Amino acid sequence: MSNPAVTPADLQQAIRTVPDFPKAGIQFKDITPVLGDARLFAGCIDLLTANIRPGSVDAVVGIDARGFIFAAAAAVKLQTAFVPVRKKGKLPYQTYEQVYDLEYGTNTIAIHVDALHPGSRVVLIDDLLATGGTAAAAAALLQKLRAQILEITFLIELSFLKGREKLPGFPVRSLVTY
């Protein structure tokens, strides 16, 4: 007997809100209940890859760190490569770097210069779209490599932070929106 299909509503019900973490006023969206339930986790990967056929992408790109969980699983499902976008200083080979703004200050992410070939068809996956800075920086890195971004997909989108506005011209999809 097979398990019933997982819906975005099932995922939303499982995502736990932790008030005042990591600081007062933040309503943290905790994905660990989704990861801790094999049916929900597998269903989440199915939903994240629903628009993509195996063989139609050359790589799934994941953003450090929680994006790695979903992107790596999606890459296995799609039988394609996984490419990490990491925080500055974490990749051992030559990299392209992209600086992006935080609420107070900046951060930098990086990708290996040889991670993709020009024209590579990629899907970018992360766990959360908030202000959009990290995703926009990752998209800029992929553009430096002249990759073709087919879709940018998130498990969660905090729509009130308008992060989608930093990704103009890209197909953006989120499974759960708050």
C-alpha positions as CSV (number, residue, x, y, z in Angstrom):
1,M,0.0,0.0,0.0
2,S,1.5,3.3,-1.1
3,N,1.5,6.5,0.9
4,P,-0.9,9.2,-0.2
5,A,0.8,12.1,-2.1
6,V,2.2,14.9,0.0
7,T,0.7,18.4,-0.6
8,P,2.0,21.8,0.1
9,A,-0.6,22.0,2.9
10,D,0.9,18.9,4.5
11,L,4.3,20.6,4.5
12,Q,2.9,23.9,5.9
13,Q,1.2,22.0,8.7
14,A,4.5,20.3,9.6
15,I,6.7,23.4,9.5
16,R,7.1,24.6,13.1
17,T,7.2,28.3,13.9
18,V,9.6,29.2,16.7
19,P,9.0,32.6,18.1
20,D,11.9,35.0,18.9
21,F,14.6,32.8,17.3
22,P,17.4,33.7,16.6
23,K,16.4,37.0,18.1
24,A,13.4,38.8,19.5
25,G,10.7,39.5,16.9
26,I,11.8,36.8,14.4
27,Q,9.2,34.0,13.7
28,F,11.7,31.3,12.6
29,K,10.3,28.6,10.3
30,D,11.7,25.3,11.4
31,I,11.9,22.7,8.6
32,T,13.3,19.9,10.8
33,P,9.8,18.3,11.3
34,V,9.6,17.9,7.4
35,L,13.1,16.4,7.3
36,G,12.3,14.1,10.2
37,D,9.3,12.5,8.5
38,A,10.4,10.3,5.6
39,R,7.1,10.6,3.8
40,L,7.0,14.4,4.0
41,F,10.7,14.7,3.1
42,A,10.3,12.5,0.0
43,G,7.0,14.3,-0.9
44,C,8.8,17.7,-0.5
45,I,11.4,16.6,-3.0
46,D,8.7,15.3,-5.4
47,L,7.0,18.7,-5.2
48,L,10.3,20.7,-5.6
49,T,11.1,18.7,-8.8
50,A,7.5,18.5,-10.1
51,N,8.2,20.7,-13.1
52,I,11.5,19.0,-14.1
53,R,12.0,15.8,-16.0
54,P,15.2,13.7,-15.5
55,G,17.5,14.6,-18.4
56,S,16.1,18.1,-18.8
57,V,18.7,19.7,-16.4
58,D,22.4,19.5,-16.2
59,A,22.6,20.3,-12.5
60,V,20.7,21.2,-9.4
61,V,22.4,24.1,-7.5
62,G,21.9,24.4,-3.7
63,I,22.6,27.3,-1.5
64,D,24.6,26.8,1.8
65,A,23.5,25.3,4.1
66,R,19.9,24.1,4.3
67,G,19.5,24.4,0.5
68,F,22.0,21.6,0.2
69,I,19.6,19.2,1.9
70,F,16.9,19.8,-0.7
71,A,19.1,20.4,-3.8
72,A,21.2,17.3,-3.2
73,A,18.1,15.1,-2.8
74,A,16.5,16.7,-5.9
75,A,19.7,16.0,-7.9
76,V,19.6,12.3,-6.9
77,K,15.9,12.1,-7.9
78,L,16.6,13.9,-11.3
79,Q,19.8,11.8,-11.8
80,T,21.9,14.8,-12.4
81,A,24.8,16.7,-10.8
82,F,24.6,18.7,-7.6
83,V,26.5,22.0,-7.4
84,P,27.0,23.8,-4.1
85,V,27.0,27.6,-3.6
86,R,28.9,28.1,-0.4
87,K,29.9,30.9,2.0
88,K,33.1,32.6,1.1
89,G,36.2,30.7,2.0
90,K,34.6,27.2,2.1
91,L,35.3,26.0,-1.4
92,P,38.9,24.7,-2.0
93,Y,39.4,25.6,-5.7
94,Q,39.2,28.9,-7.6
95,T,35.9,30.6,-7.2
96,Y,33.7,33.4,-8.4
97,E,32.3,35.4,-5.5
98,Q,29.2,37.5,-5.1
99,V,28.6,40.0,-2.3
100,Y,25.1,40.7,-1.2
101,D,23.4,42.9,1.4
102,L,22.2,41.8,4.8
103,E,20.0,43.8,7.2
104,Y,23.2,45.1,8.8
105,G,26.3,44.6,6.6
106,T,27.1,42.2,3.8
107,N,27.9,38.6,3.1
108,T,29.7,36.8,0.3
109,I,28.9,33.5,-1.4
110,A,31.0,31.6,-3.9
111,I,30.9,28.9,-6.6
112,H,33.8,27.0,-8.3
113,V,34.8,28.6,-11.6
114,D,34.4,25.2,-13.3
115,A,31.2,24.1,-11.6
116,L,29.2,24.4,-14.8
117,H,29.8,24.8,-18.5
118,P,28.3,27.8,-20.4
119,G,24.7,26.9,-21.4
120,S,24.3,24.4,-18.6
121,R,20.6,24.0,-17.7
122,V,20.2,24.4,-13.9
123,V,17.6,24.6,-11.2
124,L,18.4,26.6,-8.1
125,I,16.9,25.3,-4.9
126,D,16.9,26.7,-1.4
127,D,14.9,26.2,1.7
128,L,13.7,29.8,2.2
129,L,13.1,32.9,0.2
130,A,13.1,35.9,2.6
131,T,14.5,39.2,1.4
132,G,16.0,37.6,-1.7
133,G,19.6,38.7,-1.3
134,T,21.1,35.3,-1.1
135,A,19.1,33.9,-4.0
136,A,19.8,36.9,-6.1
137,A,23.5,36.6,-5.4
138,A,23.4,32.8,-6.3
139,A,21.6,33.7,-9.5
140,A,24.3,36.3,-10.3
141,L,27.0,33.6,-9.8
142,L,25.2,31.3,-12.1
143,Q,25.0,34.0,-14.7
144,K,28.8,34.6,-14.4
145,L,29.1,30.9,-15.4
146,R,26.7,31.6,-18.2
147,A,24.3,28.9,-17.0
148,Q,20.6,28.8,-18.0
149,I,18.5,29.1,-14.9
150,L,15.3,27.1,-15.6
151,E,13.7,27.7,-12.3
152,I,14.4,29.0,-8.8
153,T,12.5,26.9,-6.2
154,F,12.0,27.3,-2.5
155,L,10.3,25.2,0.2
156,I,9.2,28.4,2.0
157,E,8.6,32.0,0.9
158,L,8.1,34.8,3.3
159,S,6.1,36.9,0.8
160,F,5.8,40.0,3.1
161,L,9.6,40.4,2.7
162,K,9.3,40.8,-1.1
163,G,12.3,38.7,-1.9
164,R,10.8,37.6,-5.2
165,E,11.3,41.2,-6.4
166,K,15.1,40.7,-6.3
167,L,14.7,37.8,-8.9
168,P,13.2,39.6,-11.9
169,G,13.2,37.6,-15.1
170,F,13.5,34.2,-13.4
171,P,10.7,31.7,-12.9
172,V,10.3,31.5,-9.1
173,R,8.2,28.9,-7.4
174,S,7.6,28.3,-3.7
175,L,5.8,25.4,-2.1
176,V,4.6,27.1,1.1
177,T,4.0,30.9,1.4
178,Y,3.6,32.9,4.5
